[in-house]
Amino acid sequence: MSFSRGPKEPVPEIETNVWSCTSDECQGWMRESYSFEEEPSCPLCQSSMEHEVRVLPEMR
């Protein structure tokens, strides 16, 4: 018996508020809705973070 994985429906992308690391050496970012702090520090390098809007796959 074989299982077919037919074409998956595309995941819609939406504008999403994120926190982005301010350090030039770090690529860290996180979705704003996943942050527990009002002004989080980067979980990778502990630098400050700033608000940014990115187009990301919608989380369901």
PDB file of N, H, CA, C and O in Angstrom:
ATOM      1  N   MET A   1       0.854  -1.171   0.000  1.00  0.00           N
ATOM      2  CA  MET A   1       0.000   0.000   0.000  1.00  0.00           C
ATOM      3  C   MET A   1       0.903   1.238   0.000  1.00  0.00           C
ATOM      4  O   MET A   1       1.895   1.286   0.727  1.00  0.00           O
ATOM      5  N   SER A   2       0.562   2.213  -0.800  1.00  0.00           N
ATOM      6  H   SER A   2      -0.244   2.174  -1.391  1.00  0.00           H
ATOM      7  CA  SER A   2       1.350   3.446  -0.812  1.00  0.00           C
ATOM      8  C   SER A   2       0.464   4.620  -0.426  1.00  0.00           C
ATOM      9  O   SER A   2      -0.737   4.647  -0.697  1.00  0.00           O
ATOM     10  N   PHE A   3       1.087   5.558   0.199  1.00  0.00           N
ATOM     11  H   PHE A   3       2.063   5.536   0.419  1.00  0.00           H
ATOM     12  CA  PHE A   3       0.379   6.761   0.606  1.00  0.00           C
ATOM     13  C   PHE A   3       0.843   7.909  -0.259  1.00  0.00           C
ATOM     14  O   PHE A   3       2.042   8.115  -0.446  1.00  0.00           O
ATOM     15  N   SER A   4      -0.092   8.642  -0.775  1.00  0.00           N
ATOM     16  H   SER A   4      -1.066   8.475  -0.623  1.00  0.00           H
ATOM     17  CA  SER A   4       0.256   9.777  -1.629  1.00  0.00           C
ATOM     18  C   SER A   4       0.087  11.059  -0.841  1.00  0.00           C
ATOM     19  O   SER A   4      -0.948  11.306  -0.222  1.00  0.00           O
ATOM     20  N   ARG A   5       1.105  11.845  -0.880  1.00  0.00           N
ATOM     21  H   ARG A   5       1.946  11.645  -1.382  1.00  0.00           H
ATOM     22  CA  ARG A   5       0.994  13.175  -0.273  1.00  0.00           C
ATOM     23  C   ARG A   5       0.735  14.147  -1.405  1.00  0.00           C
ATOM     24  O   ARG A   5       1.664  14.659  -2.029  1.00  0.00           O
ATOM     25  N   GLY A   6      -0.501  14.386  -1.653  1.00  0.00           N
ATOM     26  H   GLY A   6      -1.255  13.970  -1.146  1.00  0.00           H
ATOM     27  CA  GLY A   6      -0.891  15.288  -2.735  1.00  0.00           C
ATOM     28  C   GLY A   6      -0.358  16.675  -2.488  1.00  0.00           C
ATOM     29  O   GLY A   6       0.243  16.941  -1.447  1.00  0.00           O
ATOM     30  N   PRO A   7      -0.572  17.558  -3.433  1.00  0.00           N
ATOM     31  CA  PRO A   7      -0.073  18.928  -3.259  1.00  0.00           C
ATOM     32  C   PRO A   7      -0.693  19.567  -2.023  1.00  0.00           C
ATOM     33  O   PRO A   7      -1.910  19.553  -1.838  1.00  0.00           O
ATOM     34  N   LYS A   8       0.160  20.118  -1.195  1.00  0.00           N
ATOM     35  H   LYS A   8       1.148  20.129  -1.345  1.00  0.00           H
ATOM     36  CA  LYS A   8      -0.327  20.785   0.004  1.00  0.00           C
ATOM     37  C   LYS A   8      -0.832  22.168  -0.384  1.00  0.00           C
ATOM     38  O   LYS A   8      -0.285  22.826  -1.269  1.00  0.00           O
ATOM     39  N   GLU A   9      -1.880  22.586   0.296  1.00  0.00           N
ATOM     40  H   GLU A   9      -2.324  22.052   1.015  1.00  0.00           H
ATOM     41  CA  GLU A   9      -2.369  23.933   0.010  1.00  0.00           C
ATOM     42  C   GLU A   9      -1.383  24.942   0.571  1.00  0.00           C
ATOM     43  O   GLU A   9      -0.836  24.736   1.654  1.00  0.00           O
ATOM     44  N   PRO A  10      -1.149  26.026  -0.148  1.00  0.00           N
ATOM     45  CA  PRO A  10      -0.171  27.017   0.322  1.00  0.00           C
ATOM     46  C   PRO A  10      -0.620  27.676   1.622  1.00  0.00           C
ATOM     47  O   PRO A  10      -1.807  27.930   1.829  1.00  0.00           O
ATOM     48  N   VAL A  11       0.343  27.945   2.485  1.00  0.00           N
ATOM     49  H   VAL A  11       1.307  27.739   2.316  1.00  0.00           H
ATOM     50  CA  VAL A  11       0.057  28.611   3.747  1.00  0.00           C
ATOM     51  C   VAL A  11      -0.007  30.113   3.464  1.00  0.00           C
ATOM     52  O   VAL A  11       0.941  30.680   2.921  1.00  0.00           O
ATOM     53  N   PRO A  12      -1.117  30.759   3.830  1.00  0.00           N
ATOM     54  CA  PRO A  12      -1.212  32.205   3.583  1.00  0.00           C
ATOM     55  C   PRO A  12      -0.176  32.976   4.395  1.00  0.00           C
ATOM     56  O   PRO A  12       0.117  32.632   5.540  1.00  0.00           O
ATOM     57  N   GLU A  13       0.366  34.013   3.790  1.00  0.00           N
ATOM     58  H   GLU A  13       0.128  34.293   2.860  1.00  0.00           H
ATOM     59  CA  GLU A  13       1.327  34.868   4.479  1.00  0.00           C
ATOM     60  C   GLU A  13       0.644  36.183   4.845  1.00  0.00           C
ATOM     61  O   GLU A  13      -0.111  36.751   4.056  1.00  0.00           O
ATOM     62  N   ILE A  14       0.926  36.652   6.063  1.00  0.00           N
ATOM     63  H   ILE A  14       1.539  36.190   6.704  1.00  0.00           H
ATOM     64  CA  ILE A  14       0.302  37.880   6.552  1.00  0.00           C
ATOM     65  C   ILE A  14       1.367  38.774   7.179  1.00  0.00           C
ATOM     66  O   ILE A  14       2.429  38.306   7.588  1.00  0.00           O
ATOM     67  N   GLU A  15       1.065  40.062   7.249  1.00  0.00           N
ATOM     68  H   GLU A  15       0.202  40.443   6.917  1.00  0.00           H
ATOM     69  CA  GLU A  15       1.960  40.988   7.944  1.00  0.00           C
ATOM     70  C   GLU A  15       1.886  40.677   9.436  1.00  0.00           C
ATOM     71  O   GLU A  15       0.803  40.596  10.015  1.00  0.00           O
ATOM     72  N   THR A  16       3.054  40.505  10.045  1.00  0.00           N
ATOM     73  H   THR A  16       3.934  40.571   9.574  1.00  0.00           H
ATOM     74  CA  THR A  16       3.131  40.073  11.433  1.00  0.00           C
ATOM     75  C   THR A  16       4.060  40.990  12.212  1.00  0.00           C
ATOM     76  O   THR A  16       5.160  41.296  11.750  1.00  0.00           O
ATOM     77  N   ASN A  17       3.629  41.432  13.390  1.00  0.00           N
ATOM     78  H   ASN A  17       2.736  41.183  13.765  1.00  0.00           H
ATOM     79  CA  ASN A  17       4.483  42.234  14.266  1.00  0.00           C
ATOM     80  C   ASN A  17       5.514  41.323  14.908  1.00  0.00           C
ATOM     81  O   ASN A  17       5.172  40.281  15.468  1.00  0.00           O
ATOM     82  N   VAL A  18       6.779  41.719  14.823  1.00  0.00           N
ATOM     83  H   VAL A  18       7.056  42.566  14.368  1.00  0.00           H
ATOM     84  CA  VAL A  18       7.858  40.933  15.413  1.00  0.00           C
ATOM     85  C   VAL A  18       8.784  41.848  16.198  1.00  0.00           C
ATOM     86  O   VAL A  18       8.776  43.066  16.021  1.00  0.00           O
ATOM     87  N   TRP A  19       9.581  41.241  17.067  1.00  0.00           N
ATOM     88  H   TRP A  19       9.588  40.251  17.210  1.00  0.00           H
ATOM     89  CA  TRP A  19      10.699  41.902  17.716  1.00  0.00           C
ATOM     90  C   TRP A  19      11.939  41.474  16.951  1.00  0.00           C
ATOM     91  O   TRP A  19      12.132  40.282  16.709  1.00  0.00           O
ATOM     92  N   SER A  20      12.782  42.421  16.568  1.00  0.00           N
ATOM     93  H   SER A  20      12.626  43.388  16.766  1.00  0.00           H
ATOM     94  CA  SER A  20      13.990  42.140  15.807  1.00  0.00           C
ATOM     95  C   SER A  20      15.208  42.634  16.584  1.00  0.00           C
ATOM     96  O   SER A  20      15.182  43.729  17.147  1.00  0.00           O
ATOM     97  N   CYS A  21      16.275  41.831  16.619  1.00  0.00           N
ATOM     98  H   CYS A  21      16.296  40.942  16.162  1.00  0.00           H
ATOM     99  CA  CYS A  21      17.486  42.195  17.349  1.00  0.00           C
ATOM    100  C   CYS A  21      18.142  43.412  16.708  1.00  0.00           C
ATOM    101  O   CYS A  21      18.195  43.526  15.484  1.00  0.00           O
ATOM    102  N   THR A  22      18.638  44.315  17.539  1.00  0.00           N
ATOM    103  H   THR A  22      18.595  44.222  18.534  1.00  0.00           H
ATOM    104  CA  THR A  22      19.278  45.537  17.029  1.00  0.00           C
ATOM    105  C   THR A  22      20.764  45.340  16.740  1.00  0.00           C
ATOM    106  O   THR A  22      21.394  46.229  16.167  1.00  0.00           O
ATOM    107  N   SER A  23      21.338  44.207  17.119  1.00  0.00           N
ATOM    108  H   SER A  23      20.827  43.485  17.585  1.00  0.00           H
ATOM    109  CA  SER A  23      22.760  43.952  16.894  1.00  0.00           C
ATOM    110  C   SER A  23      23.016  43.609  15.427  1.00  0.00           C
ATOM    111  O   SER A  23      22.302  42.790  14.848  1.00  0.00           O
ATOM    112  N   ASP A  24      24.032  44.229  14.824  1.00  0.00           N
ATOM    113  H   ASP A  24      24.612  44.894  15.294  1.00  0.00           H
ATOM    114  CA  ASP A  24      24.377  43.956  13.430  1.00  0.00           C
ATOM    115  C   ASP A  24      24.899  42.537  13.234  1.00  0.00           C
ATOM    116  O   ASP A  24      24.803  41.995  12.133  1.00  0.00           O
ATOM    117  N   GLU A  25      25.447  41.929  14.280  1.00  0.00           N
ATOM    118  H   GLU A  25      25.525  42.369  15.175  1.00  0.00           H
ATOM    119  CA  GLU A  25      26.021  40.595  14.170  1.00  0.00           C
ATOM    120  C   GLU A  25      24.990  39.479  14.403  1.00  0.00           C
ATOM    121  O   GLU A  25      25.309  38.303  14.228  1.00  0.00           O
ATOM    122  N   CYS A  26      23.783  39.830  14.788  1.00  0.00           N
ATOM    123  H   CYS A  26      23.524  40.785  14.930  1.00  0.00           H
ATOM    124  CA  CYS A  26      22.774  38.834  15.159  1.00  0.00           C
ATOM    125  C   CYS A  26      21.568  38.906  14.221  1.00  0.00           C
ATOM    126  O   CYS A  26      21.146  39.992  13.823  1.00  0.00           O
ATOM    127  N   GLN A  27      21.032  37.767  13.880  1.00  0.00           N
ATOM    128  H   GLN A  27      21.375  36.885  14.202  1.00  0.00           H
ATOM    129  CA  GLN A  27      19.844  37.687  13.025  1.00  0.00           C
ATOM    130  C   GLN A  27      18.579  37.378  13.829  1.00  0.00           C
ATOM    131  O   GLN A  27      17.544  37.046  13.251  1.00  0.00           O
ATOM    132  N   GLY A  28      18.657  37.487  15.161  1.00  0.00           N
ATOM    133  H   GLY A  28      19.498  37.757  15.630  1.00  0.00           H
ATOM    134  CA  GLY A  28      17.550  37.073  16.021  1.00  0.00           C
ATOM    135  C   GLY A  28      16.281  37.889  15.834  1.00  0.00           C
ATOM    136  O   GLY A  28      16.329  39.102  15.629  1.00  0.00           O
ATOM    137  N   TRP A  29      15.145  37.204  15.907  1.00  0.00           N
ATOM    138  H   TRP A  29      15.106  36.219  16.073  1.00  0.00           H
ATOM    139  CA  TRP A  29      13.841  37.853  15.892  1.00  0.00           C
ATOM    140  C   TRP A  29      12.819  36.887  16.478  1.00  0.00           C
ATOM    141  O   TRP A  29      13.072  35.685  16.548  1.00  0.00           O
ATOM    142  N   MET A  30      11.666  37.402  16.898  1.00  0.00           N
ATOM    143  H   MET A  30      11.460  38.379  16.841  1.00  0.00           H
ATOM    144  CA  MET A  30      10.576  36.556  17.387  1.00  0.00           C
ATOM    145  C   MET A  30       9.248  37.249  17.132  1.00  0.00           C
ATOM    146  O   MET A  30       9.161  38.476  17.091  1.00  0.00           O
ATOM    147  N   ARG A  31       8.232  36.441  16.964  1.00  0.00           N
ATOM    148  H   ARG A  31       8.303  35.444  16.998  1.00  0.00           H
ATOM    149  CA  ARG A  31       6.889  37.004  16.800  1.00  0.00           C
ATOM    150  C   ARG A  31       6.500  37.724  18.088  1.00  0.00           C
ATOM    151  O   ARG A  31       6.750  37.234  19.189  1.00  0.00           O
ATOM    152  N   GLU A  32       5.886  38.890  17.931  1.00  0.00           N
ATOM    153  H   GLU A  32       5.682  39.288  17.037  1.00  0.00           H
ATOM    154  CA  GLU A  32       5.486  39.672  19.105  1.00  0.00           C
ATOM    155  C   GLU A  32       4.550  38.871  20.002  1.00  0.00           C
ATOM    156  O   GLU A  32       4.627  38.976  21.226  1.00  0.00           O
ATOM    157  N   SER A  33       3.675  38.078  19.410  1.00  0.00           N
ATOM    158  H   SER A  33       3.613  37.992  18.416  1.00  0.00           H
ATOM    159  CA  SER A  33       2.708  37.309  20.201  1.00  0.00           C
ATOM    160  C   SER A  33       3.366  36.189  21.003  1.00  0.00           C
ATOM    161  O   SER A  33       2.724  35.620  21.885  1.00  0.00           O
ATOM    162  N   TYR A  34       4.634  35.855  20.723  1.00  0.00           N
ATOM    163  H   TYR A  34       5.156  36.318  20.007  1.00  0.00           H
ATOM    164  CA  TYR A  34       5.347  34.810  21.455  1.00  0.00           C
ATOM    165  C   TYR A  34       6.238  35.384  22.552  1.00  0.00           C
ATOM    166  O   TYR A  34       6.925  34.636  23.248  1.00  0.00           O
ATOM    167  N   SER A  35       6.230  36.696  22.708  1.00  0.00           N
ATOM    168  H   SER A  35       5.672  37.303  22.142  1.00  0.00           H
ATOM    169  CA  SER A  35       7.061  37.340  23.715  1.00  0.00           C
ATOM    170  C   SER A  35       6.266  37.519  24.994  1.00  0.00           C
ATOM    171  O   SER A  35       5.105  37.926  24.965  1.00  0.00           O
ATOM    172  N   PHE A  36       6.906  37.209  26.129  1.00  0.00           N
ATOM    173  H   PHE A  36       7.850  36.878  26.153  1.00  0.00           H
ATOM    174  CA  PHE A  36       6.232  37.371  27.416  1.00  0.00           C
ATOM    175  C   PHE A  36       6.580  38.690  28.080  1.00  0.00           C
ATOM    176  O   PHE A  36       5.953  39.066  29.070  1.00  0.00           O
ATOM    177  N   GLU A  37       7.571  39.401  27.551  1.00  0.00           N
ATOM    178  H   GLU A  37       8.080  39.095  26.747  1.00  0.00           H
ATOM    179  CA  GLU A  37       8.014  40.654  28.141  1.00  0.00           C
ATOM    180  C   GLU A  37       7.536  41.831  27.310  1.00  0.00           C
ATOM    181  O   GLU A  37       7.324  41.706  26.104  1.00  0.00           O
ATOM    182  N   GLU A  38       7.368  42.974  27.961  1.00  0.00           N
ATOM    183  H   GLU A  38       7.540  43.076  28.941  1.00  0.00           H
ATOM    184  CA  GLU A  38       6.932  44.173  27.249  1.00  0.00           C
ATOM    185  C   GLU A  38       8.026  44.669  26.303  1.00  0.00           C
ATOM    186  O   GLU A  38       7.731  45.111  25.192  1.00  0.00           O
ATOM    187  N   GLU A  39       9.274  44.601  26.732  1.00  0.00           N
ATOM    188  H   GLU A  39       9.513  44.242  27.634  1.00  0.00           H
ATOM    189  CA  GLU A  39      10.416  44.946  25.892  1.00  0.00           C
ATOM    190  C   GLU A  39      11.485  43.870  26.065  1.00  0.00           C
ATOM    191  O   GLU A  39      12.375  44.000  26.906  1.00  0.00           O
ATOM    192  N   PRO A  40      11.394  42.806  25.262  1.00  0.00           N
ATOM    193  CA  PRO A  40      12.313  41.672  25.460  1.00  0.00           C
ATOM    194  C   PRO A  40      13.737  41.971  25.003  1.00  0.00           C
ATOM    195  O   PRO A  40      13.965  42.863  24.185  1.00  0.00           O
ATOM    196  N   SER A  41      14.682  41.219  25.537  1.00  0.00           N
ATOM    197  H   SER A  41      14.496  40.495  26.201  1.00  0.00           H
ATOM    198  CA  SER A  41      16.045  41.247  25.019  1.00  0.00           C
ATOM    199  C   SER A  41      16.196  40.026  24.126  1.00  0.00           C
ATOM    200  O   SER A  41      15.459  39.051  24.277  1.00  0.00           O
ATOM    201  N   CYS A  42      17.132  40.068  23.208  1.00  0.00           N
ATOM    202  H   CYS A  42      17.731  40.859  23.085  1.00  0.00           H
ATOM    203  CA  CYS A  42      17.330  38.994  22.240  1.00  0.00           C
ATOM    204  C   CYS A  42      17.674  37.688  22.964  1.00  0.00           C
ATOM    205  O   CYS A  42      18.587  37.669  23.790  1.00  0.00           O
ATOM    206  N   PRO A  43      16.959  36.596  22.668  1.00  0.00           N
ATOM    207  CA  PRO A  43      17.257  35.331  23.324  1.00  0.00           C
ATOM    208  C   PRO A  43      18.589  34.728  22.865  1.00  0.00           C
ATOM    209  O   PRO A  43      19.110  33.823  23.517  1.00  0.00           O
ATOM    210  N   LEU A  44      19.142  35.215  21.756  1.00  0.00           N
ATOM    211  H   LEU A  44      18.719  35.950  21.226  1.00  0.00           H
ATOM    212  CA  LEU A  44      20.396  34.674  21.248  1.00  0.00           C
ATOM    213  C   LEU A  44      21.616  35.418  21.768  1.00  0.00           C
ATOM    214  O   LEU A  44      22.620  34.797  22.115  1.00  0.00           O
ATOM    215  N   CYS A  45      21.536  36.767  21.825  1.00  0.00           N
ATOM    216  H   CYS A  45      20.720  37.272  21.543  1.00  0.00           H
ATOM    217  CA  CYS A  45      22.732  37.535  22.205  1.00  0.00           C
ATOM    218  C   CYS A  45      22.474  38.542  23.329  1.00  0.00           C
ATOM    219  O   CYS A  45      23.398  39.240  23.745  1.00  0.00           O
ATOM    220  N   GLN A  46      21.246  38.628  23.824  1.00  0.00           N
ATOM    221  H   GLN A  46      20.495  38.060  23.486  1.00  0.00           H
ATOM    222  CA  GLN A  46      20.847  39.524  24.912  1.00  0.00           C
ATOM    223  C   GLN A  46      20.873  41.014  24.555  1.00  0.00           C
ATOM    224  O   GLN A  46      20.771  41.851  25.452  1.00  0.00           O
ATOM    225  N   SER A  47      21.008  41.370  23.271  1.00  0.00           N
ATOM    226  H   SER A  47      21.091  40.690  22.542  1.00  0.00           H
ATOM    227  CA  SER A  47      20.931  42.775  22.856  1.00  0.00           C
ATOM    228  C   SER A  47      19.481  43.252  22.937  1.00  0.00           C
ATOM    229  O   SER A  47      18.564  42.447  23.102  1.00  0.00           O
ATOM    230  N   SER A  48      19.283  44.556  22.820  1.00  0.00           N
ATOM    231  H   SER A  48      20.028  45.209  22.686  1.00  0.00           H
ATOM    232  CA  SER A  48      17.920  45.085  22.819  1.00  0.00           C
ATOM    233  C   SER A  48      17.246  44.721  21.499  1.00  0.00           C
ATOM    234  O   SER A  48      17.902  44.390  20.511  1.00  0.00           O
ATOM    235  N   MET A  49      15.922  44.792  21.516  1.00  0.00           N
ATOM    236  H   MET A  49      15.390  45.060  22.319  1.00  0.00           H
ATOM    237  CA  MET A  49      15.149  44.454  20.323  1.00  0.00           C
ATOM    238  C   MET A  49      14.224  45.605  19.991  1.00  0.00           C
ATOM    239  O   MET A  49      13.873  46.401  20.862  1.00  0.00           O
ATOM    240  N   GLU A  50      13.820  45.696  18.707  1.00  0.00           N
ATOM    241  H   GLU A  50      14.105  45.050  17.999  1.00  0.00           H
ATOM    242  CA  GLU A  50      12.908  46.751  18.276  1.00  0.00           C
ATOM    243  C   GLU A  50      11.769  46.142  17.470  1.00  0.00           C
ATOM    244  O   GLU A  50      11.901  45.062  16.894  1.00  0.00           O
ATOM    245  N   HIS A  51      10.627  46.870  17.442  1.00  0.00           N
ATOM    246  H   HIS A  51      10.520  47.747  17.910  1.00  0.00           H
ATOM    247  CA  HIS A  51       9.472  46.420  16.672  1.00  0.00           C
ATOM    248  C   HIS A  51       9.762  46.470  15.183  1.00  0.00           C
ATOM    249  O   HIS A  51      10.472  47.351  14.699  1.00  0.00           O
ATOM    250  N   GLU A  52       9.202  45.513  14.472  1.00  0.00           N
ATOM    251  H   GLU A  52       8.625  44.797  14.865  1.00  0.00           H
ATOM    252  CA  GLU A  52       9.342  45.447  13.026  1.00  0.00           C
ATOM    253  C   GLU A  52       8.120  44.693  12.501  1.00  0.00           C
ATOM    254  O   GLU A  52       7.492  43.942  13.247  1.00  0.00           O
ATOM    255  N   VAL A  53       7.782  44.886  11.232  1.00  0.00           N
ATOM    256  H   VAL A  53       8.293  45.496  10.627  1.00  0.00           H
ATOM    257  CA  VAL A  53       6.696  44.138  10.612  1.00  0.00           C
ATOM    258  C   VAL A  53       7.297  43.302   9.493  1.00  0.00           C
ATOM    259  O   VAL A  53       8.024  43.820   8.646  1.00  0.00           O
ATOM    260  N   ARG A  54       6.990  41.993   9.491  1.00  0.00           N
ATOM    261  H   ARG A  54       6.399  41.573  10.180  1.00  0.00           H
ATOM    262  CA  ARG A  54       7.479  41.077   8.465  1.00  0.00           C
ATOM    263  C   ARG A  54       6.289  40.320   7.876  1.00  0.00           C
ATOM    264  O   ARG A  54       5.269  40.131   8.540  1.00  0.00           O
ATOM    265  N   VAL A  55       6.431  39.898   6.649  1.00  0.00           N
ATOM    266  H   VAL A  55       7.259  40.051   6.110  1.00  0.00           H
ATOM    267  CA  VAL A  55       5.408  39.055   6.035  1.00  0.00           C
ATOM    268  C   VAL A  55       5.843  37.612   6.269  1.00  0.00           C
ATOM    269  O   VAL A  55       6.856  37.154   5.740  1.00  0.00           O
ATOM    270  N   LEU A  56       5.039  36.900   7.087  1.00  0.00           N
ATOM    271  H   LEU A  56       4.217  37.272   7.517  1.00  0.00           H
ATOM    272  CA  LEU A  56       5.372  35.548   7.527  1.00  0.00           C
ATOM    273  C   LEU A  56       4.198  34.610   7.304  1.00  0.00           C
ATOM    274  O   LEU A  56       3.058  35.058   7.182  1.00  0.00           O
ATOM    275  N   PRO A  57       4.472  33.299   7.249  1.00  0.00           N
ATOM    276  CA  PRO A  57       3.352  32.350   7.165  1.00  0.00           C
ATOM    277  C   PRO A  57       2.437  32.502   8.378  1.00  0.00           C
ATOM    278  O   PRO A  57       2.902  32.680   9.504  1.00  0.00           O
ATOM    279  N   GLU A  58       1.146  32.429   8.133  1.00  0.00           N
ATOM    280  H   GLU A  58       0.769  32.285   7.219  1.00  0.00           H
ATOM    281  CA  GLU A  58       0.162  32.562   9.217  1.00  0.00           C
ATOM    282  C   GLU A  58       0.244  31.355  10.141  1.00  0.00           C
ATOM    283  O   GLU A  58       0.295  30.213   9.685  1.00  0.00           O
ATOM    284  N   MET A  59       0.257  31.622  11.453  1.00  0.00           N
ATOM    285  H   MET A  59       0.216  32.550  11.823  1.00  0.00           H
ATOM    286  CA  MET A  59       0.242  30.546  12.452  1.00  0.00           C
ATOM    287  C   MET A  59      -1.202  30.247  12.781  1.00  0.00           C
ATOM    288  O   MET A  59      -1.997  31.156  13.019  1.00  0.00           O
ATOM    289  N   ARG A  60      -1.539  28.976  12.795  1.00  0.00           N
ATOM    290  H   ARG A  60      -0.894  28.237  12.601  1.00  0.00           H
ATOM    291  CA  ARG A  60      -2.928  28.593  13.084  1.00  0.00           C
ATOM    292  C   ARG A  60      -3.054  27.972  14.426  1.00  0.00           C
ATOM    293  O   ARG A  60      -4.153  27.592  14.830  1.00  0.00           O
TER     294      ARG A  60
END
